[in-house]
Amino acid sequence: MSSVPAISRWRHAGAQRAVLLLFVCVLLAGCVASGATRPATITVSAASDLQPAFEELGQRFTAETGVQVRFNFGSTGQLAQQIERGAPVDVFAAANATFVDDLAELDLIIPDTRAPYARGRITLWTRADSPFQLDRIEDLTRPEVRRVAIANPEHAPYGIAAREALQRAGIWEQIQPKLVFGENVSQTLQLADSGNVDAAIVALSLSIASDGRWALIPEELHTPLDQVLAVIRGTQHEEAARAFAAFVNGPQGRPIMRRYGFVLPGEDAP
């Protein structure tokens, strides 16, 4: 006899829990739909030379604004192709102004957001334990240096700069048989860091963030790597995207960029 009330009470409590759970689910769904519990997230497609600087910059931007930043690092040419094909990108930070200008001709950027933000440099990079002491680009012609990596010049601005430097130094034909191409400048550094090649020509920004040895290649050996960013037309987060672009070029972002070796707009190369 005494068990009947207990079962009844259990069923009643269970019904109450079910109603409460349903109410919470509906409430949460409404909050998510209204954006109350989900901070804005922007996608930034950025040249791979920017990875160490932008990861640090992105963390600070999120800490100050609450806006989350999702980075897509890669070769500038390949990132531009993705945007042309409709990839959901809010900001494009290129390693070469040409690719942003090409997107502008297709009406794929918001024109007043186009802005230079840095000039990159290239270095001659070897592992810290490398037996080779390479101080000049001409050192790559030494017979003991058998394999050299550069980013693919078909779509990577840092690869284009590496090829130009080798050509202007007069050693392109000698080096060609030794060349191994990385898909982007970050992968190029990985080829050398893993020991798959003896040396690499990579971005100064990546060299500074690495544990390797590097020597700066004279900037007169290649066309300036003037880097430009823009907000992509059709972004669903234009205000946040504009804020990030301004942050890169603002008093918070510029010191970070400078620390990774970038020459900033309005400044001269050291």
Backbone torsions as a table, in degrees:
resi	resn	phi	psi	omega
1	MET	NA	-40.9	-174.8
2	SER	-71.3	-18.1	-176.3
3	SER	-77.4	-23.0	-176.5
4	VAL	-64.7	-48.2	177.3
5	PRO	-60.1	-36.8	-179.2
6	ALA	-62.9	-45.8	178.6
7	ILE	-62.3	-40.6	-179.9
8	SER	-61.9	-44.9	179.3
9	ARG	-63.1	-39.1	-179.5
10	TRP	-62.7	-44.4	179.3
11	ARG	-63.7	-39.9	-179.2
12	HIS	-65.3	-42.2	178.7
13	ALA	-65.0	-39.7	178.4
14	GLY	-62.2	-40.5	178.7
15	ALA	-63.9	-40.1	178.3
16	GLN	-63.1	-42.6	179.6
17	ARG	-63.3	-39.5	-179.7
18	ALA	-63.7	-42.7	178.9
19	VAL	-64.4	-43.0	-179.9
20	LEU	-62.9	-42.6	179.5
21	LEU	-62.6	-42.8	178.6
22	LEU	-62.2	-41.7	179.4
23	PHE	-62.0	-44.1	179.9
24	VAL	-62.9	-42.8	-179.7
25	CYS	-61.8	-43.8	179.0
26	VAL	-63.5	-42.0	180.0
27	LEU	-62.7	-46.1	179.6
28	LEU	-63.5	-41.4	179.3
29	ALA	-60.6	-40.2	178.4
30	GLY	-66.6	-38.0	179.1
31	CYS	-65.5	-44.3	179.7
32	VAL	-62.8	-43.3	-179.1
33	ALA	-62.1	-36.5	-178.7
34	SER	-83.1	-8.2	180.0
35	GLY	84.8	6.8	-174.1
36	ALA	-67.9	-31.0	-177.0
37	THR	-111.3	4.7	-178.9
38	ARG	-122.2	106.7	179.3
39	PRO	-66.4	154.3	179.0
40	ALA	-60.6	142.8	176.1
41	THR	-128.2	127.0	177.2
42	ILE	-111.8	149.2	177.1
43	THR	-105.3	125.3	-179.9
44	VAL	-115.6	113.9	173.2
45	SER	-88.6	120.4	-171.4
46	ALA	-134.6	143.8	176.4
47	ALA	-56.6	144.7	-171.6
48	SER	-66.8	-19.2	176.3
49	ASP	-67.0	-15.8	-176.8
50	LEU	-87.8	-7.0	-168.0
51	GLN	-54.6	-53.5	-178.0
52	PRO	-64.2	-39.1	-179.2
53	ALA	-70.5	-45.4	-176.3
54	PHE	-71.3	-32.8	177.6
55	GLU	-63.4	-41.2	177.1
56	GLU	-68.2	-43.7	-179.3
57	LEU	-64.3	-40.5	-179.9
58	GLY	-63.1	-39.5	178.5
59	GLN	-62.4	-41.6	179.9
60	ARG	-69.5	-39.3	178.5
61	PHE	-60.5	-43.8	178.9
62	THR	-64.8	-41.3	180.0
63	ALA	-62.4	-33.7	-176.1
64	GLU	-89.1	-26.6	-173.8
65	THR	-116.2	-21.0	-174.6
66	GLY	83.4	-6.9	179.0
67	VAL	-80.7	126.8	178.0
68	GLN	-81.3	145.7	179.9
69	VAL	-121.9	123.2	175.8
70	ARG	-105.3	119.4	-176.8
71	PHE	-98.1	143.0	172.7
72	ASN	-125.6	99.2	-176.9
73	PHE	-93.9	142.8	179.0
74	GLY	179.9	-171.1	175.4
75	SER	-68.0	134.1	-177.4
76	THR	-55.5	-44.0	-179.4
77	GLY	-62.0	-41.7	179.9
78	GLN	-70.3	-37.0	177.1
79	LEU	-64.7	-39.8	178.1
80	ALA	-62.8	-39.7	177.7
81	GLN	-62.8	-41.0	178.4
82	GLN	-60.7	-41.3	179.4
83	ILE	-66.1	-42.0	176.8
84	GLU	-57.2	-35.1	-177.4
85	ARG	-86.7	5.5	173.3
86	GLY	97.2	15.6	178.3
87	ALA	-59.2	139.6	-178.1
88	PRO	-75.0	88.6	-176.4
89	VAL	-121.9	141.1	179.6
90	ASP	-100.1	-39.4	-179.4
91	VAL	-134.1	139.3	176.6
92	PHE	-118.7	119.2	176.9
93	ALA	-112.7	104.0	-173.2
94	ALA	-95.2	157.1	175.5
95	ALA	-91.5	2.5	-179.4
96	ASN	-153.0	131.1	-176.5
97	ALA	-62.2	-28.2	-175.4
98	THR	-56.7	-41.3	-176.1
99	PHE	-68.3	-35.7	175.9
100	VAL	-68.5	-41.1	179.6
101	ASP	-64.5	-35.5	176.3
102	ASP	-63.2	-40.7	177.2
103	LEU	-67.3	-33.3	177.9
104	ALA	-64.1	-38.9	178.1
105	GLU	-63.7	-26.4	177.7
106	LEU	-90.5	5.1	179.9
107	ASP	60.9	39.4	-177.6
108	LEU	-105.6	1.5	174.7
109	ILE	-124.6	161.4	173.3
110	ILE	-85.5	112.0	-167.2
111	PRO	-53.4	-41.7	-174.9
112	ASP	-75.0	-2.4	178.2
113	THR	-95.7	-9.1	179.0
114	ARG	-64.2	124.6	-177.1
115	ALA	-153.2	134.6	170.7
116	PRO	-69.2	143.9	-179.5
117	TYR	-132.4	-13.1	-178.2
118	ALA	-169.2	158.8	166.8
119	ARG	-121.3	126.8	-177.7
120	GLY	-90.6	163.7	175.4
121	ARG	-130.7	159.3	178.4
122	ILE	-115.2	153.5	-178.6
123	THR	-132.7	161.7	170.7
124	LEU	-97.3	117.3	-168.6
125	TRP	-118.6	137.0	171.6
126	THR	-137.5	160.0	175.5
127	ARG	-64.3	154.4	-179.8
128	ALA	-62.5	-28.6	-179.2
129	ASP	-97.5	13.5	-179.1
130	SER	-66.8	140.0	176.3
131	PRO	-74.7	-8.2	-177.0
132	PHE	-95.9	133.1	172.2
133	GLN	-104.5	98.0	-175.5
134	LEU	-107.4	111.6	-176.8
135	ASP	-108.5	-22.3	-177.4
136	ARG	-131.5	152.2	-178.0
137	ILE	-60.5	-29.7	178.9
138	GLU	-65.0	-19.8	179.0
139	ASP	-64.9	-17.5	179.1
140	LEU	-67.4	-16.0	179.0
141	THR	-79.8	-9.3	-179.7
142	ARG	-60.9	137.2	-173.7
143	PRO	-62.2	-28.2	-179.4
144	GLU	-73.1	-18.5	174.2
145	VAL	-85.5	102.8	-170.0
146	ARG	-97.1	-28.8	-178.0
147	ARG	-136.7	135.3	-176.5
148	VAL	-132.1	132.6	-179.6
149	ALA	-105.2	137.9	167.9
150	ILE	-136.3	159.5	175.3
151	ALA	-69.2	150.7	-177.1
152	ASN	-61.7	114.8	-176.6
153	PRO	-71.4	-4.6	177.4
154	GLU	-71.0	-26.2	-177.7
155	HIS	-147.6	0.1	-177.9
156	ALA	-112.5	116.5	-179.5
157	PRO	-55.1	-36.3	179.4
158	TYR	-71.4	-25.6	172.4
159	GLY	-71.8	-38.6	176.1
160	ILE	-61.3	-44.5	179.3
161	ALA	-64.1	-39.4	178.3
162	ALA	-63.2	-44.3	178.7
163	ARG	-62.3	-43.9	178.5
164	GLU	-61.1	-41.9	-179.8
165	ALA	-63.4	-41.5	178.0
166	LEU	-65.9	-38.0	179.4
167	GLN	-68.6	-46.4	-178.1
168	ARG	-69.6	-26.7	174.6
169	ALA	-77.4	-7.9	177.7
170	GLY	77.9	22.4	-176.1
171	ILE	-123.9	10.4	-177.0
172	TRP	-56.1	-48.4	-177.0
173	GLU	-65.5	-34.3	178.2
174	GLN	-70.4	-33.6	-175.0
175	ILE	-86.4	-26.1	-175.5
176	GLN	-48.4	-45.8	-179.9
177	PRO	-63.8	-18.6	-178.4
178	LYS	-91.1	-9.5	-167.4
179	LEU	-74.9	139.8	170.6
180	VAL	-126.1	131.3	-176.5
181	PHE	-98.9	131.6	169.0
182	GLY	-92.8	153.2	179.5
183	GLU	-65.8	-28.9	176.3
184	ASN	-151.1	176.4	-173.4
185	VAL	-70.7	-27.9	177.2
186	SER	-67.8	-44.8	176.8
187	GLN	-64.8	-31.9	177.6
188	THR	-61.9	-43.3	176.7
189	LEU	-63.4	-39.1	179.6
190	GLN	-62.2	-35.8	178.3
191	LEU	-60.8	-39.5	179.3
192	ALA	-77.8	-39.3	-178.3
193	ASP	-66.3	-30.2	179.5
194	SER	-82.0	-9.0	-179.4
195	GLY	87.6	6.3	179.2
196	ASN	-73.5	-20.9	172.5
197	VAL	-133.8	164.6	-176.7
198	ASP	-84.7	-27.9	-177.4
199	ALA	-157.0	165.9	179.2
200	ALA	-148.7	153.7	170.2
201	ILE	-105.9	115.4	-172.0
202	VAL	-135.4	-178.2	-179.6
203	ALA	-76.0	142.8	175.6
204	LEU	-58.3	-39.3	-178.7
205	SER	-59.4	-40.4	178.2
206	LEU	-72.6	-34.3	179.0
207	SER	-64.0	-43.4	-179.9
208	ILE	-62.0	-36.9	-178.4
209	ALA	-81.2	-6.2	-174.5
210	SER	-95.3	177.5	175.8
211	ASP	-103.3	10.2	-175.0
212	GLY	-90.1	-178.1	173.4
213	ARG	-99.4	143.2	-179.7
214	TRP	-150.9	154.8	177.2
215	ALA	-130.7	133.4	-178.8
216	LEU	-70.0	132.7	177.8
217	ILE	-89.3	132.3	-177.8
218	PRO	-53.4	132.1	-175.3
219	GLU	-68.6	-19.2	178.3
220	GLU	-72.2	-7.7	179.5
221	LEU	-83.7	-5.1	-179.3
222	HIS	-150.7	160.3	175.1
223	THR	-62.6	137.6	-178.4
224	PRO	-54.7	137.1	177.9
225	LEU	-88.8	73.7	179.8
226	ASP	-81.3	116.1	-172.2
227	GLN	-101.0	135.6	-172.5
228	VAL	-131.0	146.0	175.7
229	LEU	-124.0	164.9	177.4
230	ALA	-161.9	155.7	172.8
231	VAL	-87.5	136.0	-176.3
232	ILE	-80.9	133.0	177.9
233	ARG	-62.5	138.4	-179.8
234	GLY	93.0	-1.4	176.9
235	THR	-55.2	143.0	176.6
236	GLN	-86.7	-3.1	-176.0
237	HIS	-134.8	54.9	-173.3
238	GLU	-60.7	-42.8	-178.5
239	GLU	-61.0	-46.1	179.6
240	ALA	-67.4	-38.4	179.3
241	ALA	-64.7	-42.9	177.0
242	ARG	-63.2	-38.5	179.7
243	ALA	-63.7	-40.7	178.7
244	PHE	-65.2	-44.4	179.2
245	ALA	-59.5	-41.6	178.1
246	ALA	-67.6	-33.8	180.0
247	PHE	-63.7	-41.0	179.6
248	VAL	-59.3	-43.1	-177.0
249	ASN	-92.8	5.5	-176.1
250	GLY	-97.8	-175.4	-176.8
251	PRO	-65.2	-19.4	177.2
252	GLN	-84.0	-41.3	-174.5
253	GLY	-82.4	-35.4	-174.3
254	ARG	-59.0	-43.7	178.6
255	PRO	-61.8	-34.5	177.8
256	ILE	-66.5	-46.6	179.4
257	MET	-61.7	-42.1	-179.7
258	ARG	-62.6	-37.7	-178.4
259	ARG	-64.0	-26.0	178.4
260	TYR	-94.4	15.8	171.0
261	GLY	90.3	4.0	178.9
262	PHE	-75.4	140.1	171.0
263	VAL	-86.6	127.0	-171.2
264	LEU	-97.4	154.6	177.3
265	PRO	-53.8	131.5	-179.1
266	GLY	87.7	-1.5	179.1
267	GLU	-118.4	154.5	177.0
268	ASP	-95.9	153.6	177.4
269	ALA	-63.6	140.5	179.4
270	PRO	-68.3	NA	NA
